[in-house]
């Protein structure tokens, strides 16, 4: 009787699961294993929102495996040690895992290969399953290892196309290996009150609803702040509860401009993964240095984190983040531009705060989107500044998004909802809302001088 171990990481699903399928082809019995990695906690990435959402995803994965005669094996500790322990207990001859792109994931693969090799067990690393196309699948001509600009990457990405979608296995057999109890969301402290439920079953219901009644208007409405017309699937993609490959195929089957706009966003996500795979240091170092001498994390950054900058649309987005562990994509652009270019605070300050709260926060998307907005990443217009007032008038024209998240301003109408400091006398005095932390023109001039454009 042959045994293989499947080490689940960011691929917590049974549908379109090539790593699981490969293990089932290789062995009579399979140990579906997830290690609650203590190294992640020690590195500061074990944020409460992601821990709670992960608990949902693990419970959902276990349920999906049990429907097919299997179960999920949970271990807690250092990943390499726990994998080797399960290999010894089960007599497994192979360990299957999806490839990663971060330094942490690559180091884990190297350690696994070394330790398993000494036991005679072989490590099988498969293409990354958290992207539609694996990083490195498409590269520029001329020997370069990655695309540094999105548009040519997208053209090559669209021509290559993803692999086909794999069906979920019908059955699997799991040998008698000990498992820790499944973690529960209720045991996690500090979770955002509006955090969504996780798991593959929830994700697939959301996807079906989105394809039936959302994707058609996506091209026209994805920047609509109060309309909230994005898919909200990013947390499920981050944890691998949904397959990006399946998303591309099903979106294209739906057809239309909205579907193509949605697929382009999936490609944007892949783009950042291939950048990080080629340049792992971009997780905390400037991809393209601009010679910045950033301002420190002081009172203005604290006001930004608290949603008390005096600019309502910025504050609304920051409060949505704290309440839901998620933020509208247009809001992410706005608050990132405000911190890095209007306040001229280091992008790493913002990236760190996002990782503390975002349920979909990962190194590739979070860090490189922050760098794009700060002008140190792949943006071909690194000095662009998003004016929060202009953006608010365009994407929240009636102030509905602001009133939803900034209750102090719920009674305001018209221009005052975006510029409450213009109110006079008693009307202004009644508002428990701060004046702007910075004048926009002053912030713009400061940034221009810092970037040498004064």
Phi, psi and omega in degrees: 000117180268148183229140173231150176253134171254114177269104177284139176232267177254045183216055191272072183204166173250339178276140181046059184242084185295332180292315177297317180298319180296318179295321179294327177289332187272341189215161177284324180232151184228138173257104174283111191241134168232129179255122174285099194284113178289339175294326177297317179296317181295330181277356177088011182262002183270063183289147184305317182297318180288326178295319179292317179295322177300318179301318176299316183295321179292319178297320179293318178296317178301317180296319179295322178290321180294327176299338183251015176090005182248202177192164177264133176262124181252133170230156181234129179150208177276132193302308185299317179299316183290322178297314179297324179294317179294323177299316179295317183292326185262344185072027183293143178260346181217149170238127181251135180210150175280141179293149178247175180238342181280162177301321182298314181294319180294321178294322178297317178298317180298317180293320177298316181299318180293310185291319180290325180300327181287345180258355183087003178267138184260137176267126177249108179262121182260166177306146177305136182251005179266000175235161179286317172245132180299144175304135182091352179294320175241132181225157178291160172287161179092009174085003178289149187271349179198162174276133179260353179233137189291315189303310177294328175298315183296321178299314180292321179299314182294324179291323183290313180071150180282165174295175177285163179276133180265139177288157174292147178294151179277319181216159169205155180243132181245128178291165183284086180245139181296145177226142168289162176296152174296136175289156179240145179299325185295341181275358183263126177269153174079023181278140176301136186296333181259019182297133180291160173281143181257179174115155184295320181296315176299315183300318183289327175293317179297318180298315180299318179295320180295318179293328181280328190211049179197317187293332182298328181258008187298318182301320184276334192241003188291343177262003183284104185298306181289333181289337176050052188262018173278170185285335186059027180268353187302321178298324182286327175291319181301317181274358180076016175289339172236145179269124175301328177298313179296322179299316179299312182297315183288326176294315180294328175294324177295321174075169177099167181299324179297319179296318180293323177295322179292317178298323178298323177293324175295322177293323177300321178295315176300321180305313181292327177293323179286332174294312182293324178299324180276331183228072183303333181292345180292354177296329179222356178248150180302129174294317173229110183289142178244011181069029183289144170241080189298150171286156186278172179282090185241206184300324181293319177294325177296320177296322177298313180298322184279353185069042181225045180277344186090356174252106192304318184291326175294314182294324178299315181295319180293327178285326173300318178302313182292324183282321188254343189070022183206154178215142176304141184301318178297323176297321179299317178297317182297310185289328178290318176297320181297316182292313189276330187247324176279317176268343181055048176256143183310133181300333181294331176297314179292318180299321180295318180296318178299317181293336177287338187237326187292126176290332179262015184290120171225167187295313184297305185286317183293304186294318185281333170291321175298317179295321177302314182290324181286347181086010178256002184253229188262003180296130179279355174235073190293345183256011178292142179235128177272119178281119185296330179288316177297317180296320180296316180296329182277318189251354174216058192300327181263356178081016183294321179295317179298312182296330180294321188251347178238083187298338177301335184253013187299333183270001184270150177228165174065206184301334184297333183293332177261344180224063186295340179293346179278350175294151183240157171060222185299326181299319179286322182296331182285342184278125172272067185215136188284159168288160180303140180286343180205147172284135185298320179294321178297316179296319179296317180294320179298317178295318180298318178295319182295326179270007175077027182247011183291000000 
